[in-house]
Amino acid sequence: MDENALARWRTAGIIASAVIVLTMPVYAVKENLARSRTRPQDSGVARFVGRQSCVECHEAAYDAWRGSDHDNAMDVASDSTVRGDFDDAYFEFGDITARFYRRDGKFFV
């Protein structure tokens, strides 16, 4: 093989290596951008987004849940929403005893 042919092969090898090495970070950046477009941005703070944000995609499940015991369990505890006996009541199960009581207008177990 003459010198020119060897130089061309060497140049082709360097170019091919550069393409392979440079393709990996470009691919990683492209994938990262694609992922960030498909998922909601996280503000780092958990917050309640409201029940209405679920209805659009989950209407049937929302309709079944609305007004159920699970829906009502998420209400703020008050005299009109708490159904249990919190007048210094006790519940025993095995070796565990729980006391249901109120203090300063709040409900405790």
Secondary structure, 3 states (H helix, E strand, C coil): CCHHHHHHHHHHHHHHHHHHHHHHHHHHHHHHHHHHHHCCCCCCCCCCCCCHHHHCCCHHHHHHHCCCHHHHCCCCCCCCCCCCCCCCEEEEECCEEEEEEEECCEEEC
